[in-house]
Amino acid sequence: MLEIKKALNAWGRYGQLKFTEVNDPRKSDINFGFYRGDHGDSFPFDGIGQVLAHAFFPSNSDPLRGDVHFDADEDWKINPGEFEDAVDFSTVVLHELGHSLGLSHSPEPNSIMNPYYKGKGFELGYDDILAMYELYASRDIPMEEPKLPPYDDRPYWPPYYPTHERWPPAGPSAVPPTERTTTSRPYYPTVSTTAKTTTRHYPKKSHNDGERRREDVPSKDQPRQSNKDIACQNPNNGIDSAAFLRGELFITKGEWLWRLTEAGKVEKGYPVKFHTFFHKLPESVKVIDALYERHDSSIVFFYGRKYWIFDGYNFIENSPRSIEEYGLREMDEIVDAAFYSPKESLTYIFSGDKYWKYNETSKTVVTGYPRYISHHIKGSPSHLNAALINRNGTVYLFKGDTYWIFDTVEKTAKKMGSVFHHWLSC
């Protein structure tokens, strides 16, 4: 397909890579396929909307390494019209190929690897070009080296943080599984890679999980101080918010945002100012008091007495709106923490010494709430800094430099340890 060739050439130009089409998928480095629902890689597609595609990070042993899967149920178009509710294939394949070649997300707004789907006509940005140059073209290593670096059999975030129609367009959620099954992959073209020159750079393994990451390339928005220097300041004041968004772990404190692969493993290049990542938030938002991912994958931000709902493309539902409009009329203070519980299909909201259970569908507070935290959650402090629920359903509460595990069934909170040591590696 012409659009795939264009995307390959765009990346190859700056990495000094030449891609050759082959007829046998078993001999190719990258396979492209369109799939519906459960297609054998443990990451089923969801039909029209939300997840658009996912790509697998390079590795030596994963049979799906480098492959790109598209949701066949989407309305794919090449250069769709202004009023067409279709997905631009060219933009998505260009982004996904970045992951196949080893790039992670970029906080740069003009980067194709920015975790926001921007619609048609988007091209490689300066940050993308620099990343490819650093990963492939800038270092001289003999061609006897393997074509792809010796990484774990873990795909990149795709299967956890895939391309979504509204929010991040690249890859799925947090920690990928160690095993997966495969099905016969439809051939859409298959390609193998060779270098244009006689020498080639093979990037180092990642600091924590064997994945090659785009953050090896400095961002011009990267703060001069190290992540550790910034994160460890005033630990007793605590963090401001924490959430798994599309499977990725985010923590904010003041104007800074950290992205983590898991507790204690901060991604290279972070923290960045949260306005760099959530660049559609108005500058008037000075701190994120709380945030969480809603049942429909929209992101809810709280600041002061207002909240914003972001579908990944625009703010929706007349955002910003007052907390009173959320149905929290008995709330005297700001929202301290919030998370959505898929098991209960309810949202927990904490403020001061109380907490609420909120039904997102009916937009009503559950009868009997709010309740006092100290009376109904044994072991939990009041006036929390943050809360989050991970992909396994474990709930964490944060206050100051301490965190707890919250059992929502038993209504107990178990004190665990230091936020800044265990989560931010201080």
N, C-alpha and C positions, 0 to 999 in steps of 0.2 A: 504494500500500500504506500502511495506517495507520501502521505502525511507522516508515516513512521520513518521513511527514509529521510525526510526533511529533519525530523527530530534527531535521528542518529547523526546526521551530518552536522547539525548545530552543536551537539555536544562534542563530537569527534574533532571538529575544527580546533577547539581550544584545548583538547587533551592530547592532540596529535595521535588520534585513534582512527583507524580505518575499519569499517564494518563491512563484512562480506556475507551475502545471503547464501545459506546452504539449504539443501532439500531434506536433510535428516534432522529432526528435532533433537535426537540424542547426541548429535555432534555440535550443537550450537551452544553458545553462552547465554543467549537471551531468547526466550520464546514469548510470543504474544498470543493471547487467546481471549475469546469472549465466552463468558460462563453465566449460568443462572443458578441462584440459590446455592445449595451445598454442592461444591464441585471438587471435593476430595482433598483440600489443603487445610482443613480445619477452620477456614475463615469464610463462611457462606455469605453470599451477597443477599441483599435485602429487598430486591425489586426496585421499582422506580423511586428515585429520591435518595437522600442521605449518602450512603456509600456508593461511590462511582467506580473506584478501581483500587487495586493494591499492587505493590511491587515488592520483590524479595531482594534483600540486601546480598551483596556478593559473599560467598563463602566457598570453602573447598569441598565440603561434603554434603551440603544440602542439595538434593536433586532439583529443587525449585530455584536455586540461586540465580539471581538476575532476572527472573521471569516477571512478566507484567500481565495481570489479569484485569479485564474490564467487565463490568456488569452488563450483560447482554440486554437486560430489561430497560436500560436507560434509553432516552431519545437522543442518540448520538447524531451530531451534524458536523459538517465541515463549514466553518465560518457561518454560523446561524444568523438569521436576521435579527434586527434590533428587538423585535417584538415576539420572537419565537422563544418558547419556553423549552429550549433544548440545551444540551451540553456540548460545548465545543471540544471535539475529539483532539484537535491539534494541541490545545493548551494542556489537556490532561495527559496525553502521551509524552509531551515534553517534560512535564513535572515528574511523572512516574519513572521515566528513563533516568532522571537524575538520581533517584533512589537505587535503581538497578546498577548504576555505575559507582555507587558508594556515597552519594551526598545525602546529608540529612537536611532538616529544615533550616532556613535562614530567617533571622529577624528583619532583614532588609525589605522594606515595602516594595522595592522594584525588582526583587529577585523572583524568578520562576519557582524557587524552592521555598518561598514564603508560605506559611501554612494557611493561606486564604485562597480559595478559588476565585480568580479574577475575571473569568469569562474569556471571550475570544480575543485573539490577536496579541497574546502576551508572549514576550520573547525573553531570551537569556539576559539577565542584568549583569552589571559589573561584578557583583559578588559571586555570581554563578561562574563567570569566566575566570575569575581569580581562583575559585575553588578547583576548577578543572585543571588549571595550569599547575597549581600546587600539588594536586593528587597524581597527575600523570605526566605532564610535559616538563616539569622543572628539574627532575632528578634523573641521574644517569645510572641505570642498573642493567646489566646484560640481559639479553633476550632469553637466556637460559632459564630465567625465572619463570614461574607459571604465569599464565595470562591473567589470572585473578589472584589476589593475595590470599594467604592461608588463614581465612577467618573461620570462626565457629560455624556450626550448622544452625545458626540462628538467623532468620531473615531480619531485615530492618524493621522498623515500626509498622510497615504496611499492614500486615494482618492484624495489627492492633490499632493502627491509626491510619486507616485507608483514606483514599481521596473521597471527601464528602462534597456534596453539592453546595453546601452552605458554609461550613467551617472548614478547617484544614483539608486540603486536597491531597494528602500524601500519607498513606500508610495507616495502620491501625494502632491499637493501644499499647499498653506498657510492656510487660515482660513477655516476649514470645515463648511459645512452648518449645520444648527440646525435641519433640518428635512430631512428624506429620505424615500423612499418607498422600499419595499422589494418584491422579487419574491420567489417562492418556490426554495429552495436551493438544488442543486443536492447533493446527499450523496456520499462523497468520503472516507474516514472514518470519523465518528464523534467521538468526545472524550469529556469526562468530566474530571475534575482534582480533585484529592484529595491529601492531604499531606501524606508523609511517616511517619511523626512524629506527636505527639499529640499537638504540638504547631506550630504556623505559623506566619510569619510576613506579615502585610498588610501595604504597603507603604502609606505615607502621600499623600494627594492631592497636585497637583502641585501648585506653587505659584500664577499662574494666570488663568488657564483655566480648572482646575480639571483633567488634564491628568497626569498620572504617567510617568516620563521621565527618561531615562537612565543617563542624566547628573547629577542625584543625586549622582552618583558614581564619585569620583574625577578622573580626567585623569592625568597621570604623566606629560603630556605636559602643564597642566593648569598653567598659570602664578601665581606667588606668590601674586602679587598685585590683588586687587579686580577689577572686570569689571569696576566699577564706577570710581575707581582711574585712571585707564588707559584711559578710554573713555573721561574723563573730562579734560584731560591735553590739554592746548593750543586750546580751542574751536574755537578761531578766525581763526586758520589755516584751519579749516574745515576737512571734510573727504576726502578720495581719490577716492572712487568708491562706487556704490550702485547698486544692481540689484535683481530682482526676478529671481532665477534660479530654474527651475522645480517647481515653486510655492513657494519656500522658499526665505525669505528676507535675503540678505547678505549685510553688510557694511564693508568696509576696510578703515584703516587709518595706514599709515606706514606699519609695518610688521604684524599688528594685523587684525583679521577678527572676526566680530560679526555675529551671527545668531539670528534672531528675529522671534517671532511668529507673531508680528505685530509691528507697530511703538510704541516705548516706552516699549516693553516687550522683553528684552534680555534673551535668553536661558541660563540656568544654565551651568556653565563650560566654558562660553565664556566671553571675547575673547580668541582665540588661534592664534598662528602664522599662517598666511595664507598658508605657505608651509606645515603645518601639514594637512590641509584640501585638498588643491590643490597640492598634493604631487608630481605630475608629472611636475609641473612648474619648470624650471631650477633654480638653486640657484642664478644665475646671475640676476634674476628678483627681484629687491629690493623693489618694490612697484607696486601695480596694479593701473595704471593711470585710466583705465576704463574697464568695462566688461559688457557684455549683452548676453542674450540668443537669438540665431538666430532663424529664422523661422523653421529650421529643427531640433531644439532642441540642436544644437551644441553650445558650449560656446566660445565666442570670448574675449580674453584678450589683452589689449594694455599696452605696457611698452616702454617708449621712442619712438623711431621711428620704432618699430616693433610690430607685432601682431601675436598671436597664435590662432589656431582654434582647439578646443578639443571636440571630439565626445563622451566623457565620458569614453573612453577606451584608446584612443591614440590621439596624436596630428596628424592632417590630413592636406591635401592640402599644403604639403611642408612647414609646420610651423617650425620656425618663418619666417615671410616674412616682407618686408618693407612696410611702410604706402603707399609709392608711388604705389606699386603693388595693393593696395586696390582700386586704382583709385582716390586717394586724392592728386593729384600732386600739387594743389595750397595750400596745408596745410604747413605753415611755422613752426608751433609749434607742440607739442605733442597732442594727443587726450585727451581732458578733460573729456568728457562724451559721452555716447552713449546708445540708446535703440531702440528696434524694435517695430514698431507699427503694430499690426495685422490688425487693421481697414484699414490702408493705404497700407499694405504689403510693407512698406518701413522702412529703418533704418535711424534714426536721429543721426548725429555725430557732436559734438561740439568741436571746437578748437579755443582758443583765442577769438577774437571778431566775429567769423563767425560760421555758421552751414551749414551742408550739408544734403541732402536727398539722400539716396543710395538705389538702387534696387539690392537686393541680388540675384535675379534670373538672370538678365542680367549682373550683376556686373558692373554697370555703375552709375554715378552720375546723378540725375534727372536734366534735362535742366533748366537753370536759377539759379543753385546753384554752389558755395556757396552764401549765403546771410549774410548780417550783422545782428547780433542778435539784436542790439539796434534799427535798422530800421524796422525789421519785426516781432519782438516779444515784444510787448509793455509791459513794466514793468519788463522785464528780465535783469539781469546783464550779462555782458560779462565775459569771463574767468571763467567759471563754475568749480566747484570741481567735481560734479557728477550729474547724472540724472537717473531716473528709471521710469518704467511704471508698475503699479500693475495689479493684475488679473482682476480688473474692468475697466481697461483702463485709469485710472487717472495717469497723468504724473507729476512727481515731479522734480524740479530743485534745486540744492544745491550749495551754495557758502558761505564760511566762516561758521558762526554759524546761517545762515538764509536759509530757504527753501521757495520755491514758488510752486504753482500749475499752470501748463502750460496747457492752453486750445489750443489744436492743430488746432481746427477749427477757433476760433476767433483770434488766434495768439496773445493771451494775457497771461501774467503771474501775478498771484495774490500773493503778499507777505503774508506768513502765520505765521512764528514764528521761534523759536530756534530749530536748528537741534539737539543740544546736550541735550536740555531739553525734547523736544517732541519725539525724536526718540531713544535717548540713555539714557533717564531718569537721566540726570545729575542735 
